[in-house]
């Protein structure tokens, strides 16, 4: 099935892995949301806090498709071979998904101070950076 997807895409001229393109959506939303949250905490602007919440909501929506495409690329490019980096990346991806879920439900409460939410945003940001670093190590060594 996975092979068929990549062969079909190759027939129309697309031979790149799928995961990197999708990765930019949740990663960009996490980085943007983090920056909005910091801006909200510094400038005391509720609109920026809401923007941070929306960014993290989009990151939560797109994290599962990103993980699925990562799995597909791993199966196709690396033949599903297990190693320490793959295992670490999978564990961190699950942790990120859980933390994004917690952040989403906790962040819906507008009465919670942005500085309290910022702790969750920092944790998600750190996990996302770690996943990106490991992805770079897998791809480029």
Secondary structure, DSSP 8 states (H G I E B T S, - for coil): -HHHHHHHHHHTT--S-SHHHHHHHHHHHHHHHHHHHHHHHHHT-HHHHHHHHHHHHHHHHHHHHHHHHHHHHHHHHSTT---HHHHHHHHHHHHHHHHHHHHHHHHT-TTS-HHHHHHHHHHHHHHHHHHHHHHHHHHH-
